[in-house]
């Protein structure tokens, strides 16, 4: 089940054509990841400070379906897709919020793959309570 975060497209996120610059979708993916953890009662900042874990992105993909524009309200759907050893994969869907009674428009979908590491980039295990919470969300 995905966790949904709502944001509004800011003018600074658009290009000369008034369309969201493609790299901003990766920023929105990050917003989705942080909010997903927060929704589980976990904090990305605590993962770094208390558990000395970082989650560098080792792979990212994004398929663009329809453009987002300035002032659109968008929904970022984020879900954990895979948790195996030190590897975590998240899936995302970016949608334009629709008026009541209508379906949102799919703007983009993608994935990021992360490796749990210490500050020297050595692989390490995700703290157990993070893993349990992510697996529970994956199970639905």
N, C-alpha and C positions, 0 to 999 in steps of 0.2 A: 504494500500500500504506500503510495507516495505521500510525502509531506509537501504542502503547498505554501509558497511564500508569494506575496503580492508586492510589486514595485511599479513605480510610474517611470516611463522613459523620460530622462532629462535631456534638455537641449544639447548639453555637452557630449552626450553619447551618440549623437547623429553626425553624419557627414554632410557635405555640401548639397546633397540631394535630399536631405531631410530624413534619411533612412539610417537606422542604427548601424554603426560601424561593426563589422563582423566580429572583431575581437571582444567586444563588450558582452557577447553571449557567454564567453568563458568566465568573465567577471560575474555574470549572473549565476553561472554554475557554482562558483565559489560561495556566493550568497546562499544558494540553496543548500549546499553542504553544511555550512555553519548553522543555518536555521534548522536543518534536520537534526543535528546533534543537540541543539538547544531544545527542540521539541521533546527529546528523550531525557531531558534533565541533565544533559552533559554539555560541557563547554570545550570548544576547540582550544581556547586559551589555557584551560586547566590541563588538557592533554599535553600541551607544550611545557607549561611551568611545573606542574606537579608530577607528571609522569615522564618528562623529558623525551617526549615523542614528537616527531614531525611527520607530516604526510606529504612528501613531495609528489607532484604529478609526474608520472613517467610516460603517460600516454593520454592524449585528448582527441576527441573527434566531435564534430558538429555537422549535422546535415540541415541546411537552411531550406525552409519550405515556403515561407511568405515573409515579407519585410515587416519589421516593427518600425514605428515612426514616433516622432516627438509627441509626448503627452499620452501615448497609449498606456493603458493599465495592463500590465502583463502578470501572468501567473507562472511561477517557477515550480514545476513539480520535480521533486528529487526523491530517489529511492536507492537503497543499497541493492546492488545486483549480485555481488560476489564478495565473500570474505573467506579467504583461504590462506592460512599461514600469515605472512606479513603483507599480503596483497588485499587491497580493498578496491572494488569497482562500484562506482555510482552511475546511475542512469538519470537523464534529465529530459523534461519536455518543457519548452517555453511556449506559452499560449497567450493570445490576446484575449483579455477578458471581454465577454459578450454581454449585451444587455440582458436583463432578466428574461427567461424563457427561450433564449437562443444558446447555441453551442459555441464555446470558445473556438478561435481559429488557431491551429497548430502553426507556430512560426519556425520552430527549430527543435531538434532532438539530438541528444548526444550522450557521450559517456566520458568519464575520466577514470584512470587507473592510478592508484597511489600505492606506495610501499611505505610501511611503517618503519621509521628509522630513528636512531639517536642523532644527536647534533653533529656527529662525525660521519653521518650517512651510512652507518652500519645497520643492517636489518635487525629489527627486534619485534617482539610480540606486542600486539595491541593489548592494552590493559583489559583484564577479563570482563569488567563491568561494561566497557564499551562494546566488546565483542558480543556479549550476551544481549545487550539492547539492540544492536544492529541485526543480529540473527533473528530476534523476536519480530522486528519490523519486516524482515525478509519473509518470515513465515506467514505474515499477514494477520 
